[in-house]
Amino acid sequence: MERKTHLDTAAMALMVVLCAAWGLQQVAIKVANAGISPVWQASLRSIGAALLVWSWASYKGIRLFERDGTLFAGLLSAALFAGEFAFIYWGLTYTTASRGVVFLYTAPFMIALGAHWFLPGEKLRPQQWLGLACAFAGILAAFGESLGLPSQSQLLGDGMLLLAAVLWAATTLVIKGSRLAKVSPAKTLFYQLAGSALVLPCVSLALDEPGVIALTPLVLASLAYQTVLVAFASYLVWFWLVAHYPAGRLAAFSFLTPLFGVLAGALLLSERISPALAVALALVVLGIWLVNRPPRSA
């Protein structure tokens, strides 16, 4: 398998498309919340996407249950993946989405730091660390106004979102640094979706969620978007990118996701756009450029 040392144009374009899809998912979750409880919604998404991956693998002749030495890493990544989404959905019941974004998007720093320490050939230069800081400053510009003095409840939710960021980073590093990087992205994704399909329903029951409240065409369309286009299609592309390209450089693009979410909310839900969004977008784009700019010697 060919490993790249930098992001080419195709990888950058794919990451922008993925971030736009993930940003739109934030709107889809809000819409579906009107008919399905949040964690149960994530459960249904994982169950449906796991079945799609299984069908896709069968059609393409990809062996999902072949013994290839990935079982331990696969189960570990599945546990981390399930924990990440459980803490995201659970944490957002205690804190606001705008506060949660700031804590969740510390993950790219953790990914870059972990890659710097544990993945040979993925050490970041000072310019690239500056780029990550610049991109995170963009997130603060867009959502920082929500970081007032927190209540005890918000502190609990903030902590859960920070823990979700740790699990997000750990999942990426496990995939990148284990045999999972050498197998089909479909198998890596199946591990994670099947694992979360088992764990998330238990979390939903523990939270005493009502589950399905009302299934309108719009709620079903929102759930279908999350299942087919995000959890199935976009995650297949993401795991392929993780296996082929430097994790730290890919992570820098993820700062675009919440900004796309704000834009999608404004376009589809008539939500207010802060004047700081333009500054935030400029900082994130500058940060991505710094992270992916080749050294002068190149």
C-alpha positions in Angstrom: 0.0 0.0 0.0 1.4 3.4 -1.1 1.8 5.8 1.8 2.0 9.6 1.0 4.1 12.1 2.9 1.8 15.0 2.0 -1.7 15.8 0.8 -2.2 16.0 -2.9 -5.0 17.9 -4.7 -7.3 15.0 -4.7 -6.9 14.3 -1.0 -7.5 18.0 -0.2 -10.6 18.1 -2.4 -12.0 14.9 -0.7 -11.4 16.4 2.7 -13.3 19.6 1.9 -16.2 17.5 0.6 -16.1 15.3 3.7 -16.1 18.3 6.0 -19.1 19.8 4.2 -21.0 16.4 4.5 -20.1 16.2 8.2 -21.2 19.9 8.7 -24.5 19.2 7.1 -24.9 16.2 9.4 -25.1 18.6 12.3 -28.3 20.0 10.8 -29.6 16.5 10.0 -29.2 15.5 13.6 -31.1 18.6 14.8 -33.9 17.9 12.4 -34.1 14.2 13.4 -34.0 15.0 17.1 -37.6 16.1 16.7 -38.6 12.5 16.1 -35.8 10.3 17.5 -33.8 10.6 20.7 -30.1 11.6 20.1 -28.3 8.5 21.2 -30.9 6.2 19.8 -30.6 8.1 16.6 -26.8 7.4 16.6 -27.6 3.7 17.3 -29.9 3.4 14.3 -27.3 5.2 12.2 -24.6 2.7 13.2 -26.9 -0.4 12.7 -28.0 0.7 9.2 -24.5 1.7 8.1 -23.1 -1.6 9.4 -25.6 -3.5 7.3 -24.6 -1.3 4.3 -20.9 -2.0 4.7 -21.6 -5.7 5.1 -23.6 -5.7 1.8 -20.9 -3.6 0.1 -18.2 -5.9 1.2 -20.1 -9.0 0.0 -20.7 -7.4 -3.4 -17.0 -6.4 -3.7 -15.7 -9.8 -2.4 -14.1 -8.2 0.7 -13.7 -10.7 3.5 -14.8 -9.0 6.8 -14.3 -12.0 9.0 -10.9 -13.3 7.7 -8.2 -13.9 10.3 -5.6 -11.3 9.5 -4.3 -10.2 12.9 -6.5 -7.1 13.1 -9.0 -8.4 15.7 -7.5 -6.7 18.8 -6.9 -3.4 17.0 -10.4 -3.6 15.4 -12.2 -4.2 18.7 -10.2 -1.4 20.4 -11.0 1.0 17.6 -14.7 0.0 17.8 -14.8 0.6 21.6 -13.1 4.0 21.2 -15.5 4.9 18.3 -18.6 4.0 20.3 -17.3 5.8 23.3 -16.6 8.9 21.3 -20.2 9.2 20.0 -21.7 8.2 23.3 -19.9 11.1 25.0 -20.7 13.5 22.2 -24.5 12.8 22.3 -24.5 12.5 26.1 -22.4 15.5 26.7 -24.6 17.7 24.6 -27.5 17.0 27.0 -25.5 19.0 29.6 -23.8 21.7 27.6 -24.5 23.8 24.5 -23.5 22.7 21.0 -21.5 25.9 20.5 -19.5 25.2 23.7 -19.2 21.6 22.8 -17.6 22.4 19.4 -14.7 24.2 21.1 -13.9 21.3 23.3 -14.4 18.6 20.7 -12.2 20.3 18.2 -9.1 20.0 20.4 -9.0 16.5 18.8 -6.8 17.6 15.8 -4.1 18.8 18.3 -4.2 15.4 20.0 -4.0 13.6 16.7 -1.1 15.7 15.6 0.7 15.2 18.9 0.1 11.5 19.0 1.3 11.2 15.4 4.4 13.2 16.3 5.2 10.9 19.1 4.1 7.5 17.9 4.0 7.4 14.0 7.4 7.5 12.3 7.6 10.1 9.5 4.7 12.2 10.8 6.5 14.7 12.9 5.1 18.2 12.5 7.4 21.2 11.9 6.9 24.5 14.0 5.1 26.0 11.0 2.5 23.2 11.1 1.9 23.5 14.8 1.3 27.2 14.2 -1.2 26.3 11.5 -3.1 24.0 13.8 -3.2 26.8 16.4 -4.4 29.3 13.8 -7.2 26.9 12.7 -8.3 26.4 16.3 -8.3 30.2 16.7 -10.8 30.3 13.9 -13.0 27.9 15.9 -12.7 30.2 18.9 -13.6 33.2 16.8 -16.8 31.5 15.6 -17.9 29.9 18.9 -15.8 31.6 21.6 -18.6 34.0 22.6 -20.4 31.0 24.2 -17.5 30.4 26.6 -18.8 32.4 29.5 -18.7 31.3 33.1 -20.1 27.7 33.0 -22.6 26.2 35.3 -21.8 22.9 37.1 -23.9 21.1 34.5 -22.1 22.7 31.6 -18.7 21.8 33.1 -19.8 18.1 33.1 -20.9 18.3 29.5 -17.7 20.2 28.5 -15.7 17.4 30.2 -17.6 14.8 28.2 -16.9 16.6 24.9 -13.2 16.8 25.8 -13.2 13.1 26.5 -14.9 12.5 23.2 -12.0 14.5 21.5 -9.5 12.2 23.3 -11.3 9.1 22.0 -11.6 10.6 18.4 -7.8 11.1 18.4 -7.1 7.7 19.9 -9.3 6.0 17.3 -7.4 7.7 14.4 -4.0 6.8 15.9 -5.0 3.2 16.5 -6.1 2.8 12.9 -3.0 4.6 11.6 -0.5 2.8 13.8 -1.9 -0.8 13.6 -2.6 -3.5 11.0 -5.9 -1.8 10.3 -4.0 0.6 8.1 -3.2 -2.3 5.8 -6.6 -3.8 5.4 -9.6 -2.7 3.4 -11.3 0.5 4.7 -14.6 -1.5 4.7 -13.3 -3.9 7.3 -12.0 -1.0 9.5 -15.3 0.7 9.2 -17.3 -2.5 9.9 -15.4 -3.0 13.1 -16.4 0.5 14.3 -20.0 0.5 13.1 -20.7 -3.0 14.4 -19.1 -2.2 17.8 -21.1 1.0 18.2 -24.3 -0.7 17.0 -23.9 -3.0 20.1 -22.8 -0.3 22.6 -25.0 2.7 21.7 -28.4 1.1 22.3 -27.2 0.2 25.8 -26.2 3.8 26.4 -29.6 5.0 25.1 -31.3 2.7 27.6 -29.1 3.8 30.4 -30.1 7.5 29.6 -33.7 6.4 29.7 -34.4 8.0 26.3 -37.9 7.7 24.8 -36.4 6.4 21.5 -38.6 6.9 18.4 -41.1 9.7 19.1 -42.5 10.5 15.6 -41.3 9.3 12.2 -42.1 12.1 9.7 -40.7 12.0 6.1 -38.2 14.8 7.1 -37.0 12.8 10.1 -36.6 9.7 8.0 -34.7 11.7 5.3 -32.4 13.1 7.9 -31.7 9.7 9.4 -31.1 8.3 5.9 -28.6 11.0 5.2 -26.7 10.3 8.4 -26.7 6.5 7.7 -26.0 6.3 3.9 -24.0 9.4 3.0 -22.2 10.0 6.3 -21.7 6.8 8.3 -21.4 4.6 5.2 -20.0 6.5 2.3 -18.0 9.4 3.9 -16.5 7.2 6.6 -15.3 4.7 3.9 -13.5 7.6 2.2 -12.1 8.9 5.5 -10.6 5.6 6.5 -9.0 5.2 3.1 -7.5 8.7 3.5 -6.2 7.9 7.0 -4.5 4.7 5.7 -2.8 6.6 2.8 -2.0 10.1 4.1 -0.4 11.8 7.2 -2.9 11.9 10.0 -1.9 15.4 11.3 -2.4 17.0 7.9 -5.8 15.4 7.4 -6.9 16.5 10.9 -6.3 20.1 10.1 -9.1 20.0 7.6 -11.6 18.9 10.2 -11.7 22.4 11.6 -13.8 23.2 8.5 -16.6 20.9 9.7 -18.3 23.1 12.4 -18.0 26.2 10.1 -19.9 24.2 7.3 -22.4 23.3 10.0 -23.0 26.9 10.8 -23.5 27.7 7.1 -25.8 24.8 6.6 -27.8 25.8 9.7 -28.2 29.3 8.3 -29.2 28.1 4.8 -31.6 25.3 5.9 -32.8 26.3 9.4 -32.6 30.1 9.1 -30.1 30.2 12.0 -28.2 33.4 12.7 -24.7 33.8 11.3 -22.2 35.7 13.5 -20.2 38.4 11.7 -17.1 36.6 13.2 -17.7 33.6 10.8 -15.8 35.3 8.0 -12.8 35.9 10.3 -13.1 32.3 11.5 -13.1 30.9 8.0 -10.1 32.9 7.0 -8.2 31.7 10.1 -9.1 28.1 9.5 -8.1 28.3 5.8 -4.8 30.0 6.7 -4.2 27.3 9.3 -4.8 24.5 6.8 -2.4 26.2 4.3 0.3 26.4 7.0 -0.1 22.8 8.0 0.1 21.5 4.4 2.6 24.0 3.0 5.8 22.2 1.9 9.1 23.2 3.6 11.3 25.6 1.6 13.8 22.9 0.9 11.1 21.1 -1.1 
